[in-house]
Amino acid sequence: MNNPRINWRGFLFAVAIRSLESMSERITNETDIKAAGKAIKAFIFDDTPIKKTGQNMEGVSRIWNHVIQKHILGYQLLVMGLYTGIIFIPLNFSLHREKGKNASKPYGFKKSKRQKQFNKKRDSKTAGAKRKKELDITKIASLVRMIKMAIKAGFTADYVLTDSWYTCWETVKTALDNGLHYIGMFSIVKTKFKFNNKQLTYNEIRHMNRKNIKRNKRFKLYYIRTVVQWNGRNIVLYATRKGRNGKWRYIISTDISLNFTQTIEIYQIRWSIEVFFKESKQHFMLGKNQSQDFDSQISDTTLRMIEYIFIALQHKVEKYESIGKIFEQHKEYAKELKLHERLVLLLIAVIDIIEILFNEADFENIFENVIYNQKAQDRLYDLLKKAA
């Protein structure tokens, strides 16, 4: 695990490819084959904080945890996953540190403490040395590289899905250049789009189209749909809000053929990566490795993801309620729709109500906080069992 010459990224790719082949081999029912053929596939990106306890770990830093709203010791784990329409499979990842704004304490440490961190010499051509360099590249740059790696390795998808943090021109352009569509939340206030031969911000565009507001009955959302140009490319800009007095939020989509309902349905696939983070940390000990060697952090994270893939396949084939339930021998099989998927649907319904009552409620933040709050999870599981 400490060997920098082992290509753990290539190993994870190989396992993912074989797992997808195995899944295809198991689909023999004609109805399932048709369903699999029509399923939307998406590359999904998001990051999660990996907490550590040792300040002498190689490359560790103080990072911001937006869930608990404070700094912790650890790494930021950026994950690329593939949603196949059937299961979520982690394909790639990178670990990052944060330098911070305090020039006297970069990475959250004084010079004397940084010098105590574990360090070892690696041949610059080894896989381990290349992964170590990723600590200091931006997460956007890592995302772009991961898309190119996945395409080169033979993985296919229809869409790239991210939250607002990763929505920028570089991400959108990379998706388009690789034959993919992009859907994501958007929050860069100063960005200008071309509309009616003028360069305007999304707020200015919304104001100009305020009379074109519509209501979507399915999602109970008001929205304004506008086709604009961003760096010469046509995209759809949606302004959307919950209730008449709700806060406006923005979604962009490069797939102009989709209507509002279809766009939101596809974007909701992104939440499968939050379920992956939750289950991997709870059941597979993701991020619990306390080795000071960075190579060990990479290898351990890879192995946790491979474990997840194997259990996810078993989960699908044997139709257990959730991945966690596979570890319990005497649980009943779930209904056709997996428990964690029903949990997501229940979460959406509950947060819809919250947004109606409290116009300033932030859907994304509420969803993520509930996913990581065990007490909230337990209460929702109880509700599902009673409703079953």
Secondary structure as UniProt FT lines:
FT   TURN            4..5
FT   HELIX           8..26
FT   HELIX           30..38
FT   STRAND          42..51
FT   TURN            55..56
FT   TURN            58..59
FT   STRAND          61..65
FT   TURN            66..69
FT   STRAND          70..83
FT   STRAND          88..96
FT   TURN            103..104
FT   HELIX           106..108
FT   HELIX           111..114
FT   TURN            115..116
FT   TURN            124..125
FT   HELIX           127..133
FT   HELIX           134..136
FT   HELIX           139..153
FT   STRAND          159..162
FT   HELIX           164..166
FT   HELIX           169..177
FT   TURN            178..179
FT   STRAND          181..186
FT   TURN            189..190
FT   STRAND          193..195
FT   TURN            196..197
FT   STRAND          198..200
FT   HELIX           202..208
FT   HELIX           210..212
FT   STRAND          214..216
FT   TURN            217..220
FT   STRAND          221..230
FT   TURN            231..232
FT   STRAND          233..241
FT   TURN            244..245
FT   STRAND          249..253
FT   TURN            256..257
FT   HELIX           260..267
FT   HELIX           268..271
FT   HELIX           272..283
FT   TURN            286..287
FT   HELIX           294..318
FT   HELIX           323..327
FT   TURN            329..330
FT   HELIX           339..357
FT   TURN            359..360
FT   HELIX           363..372
FT   HELIX           374..387
//
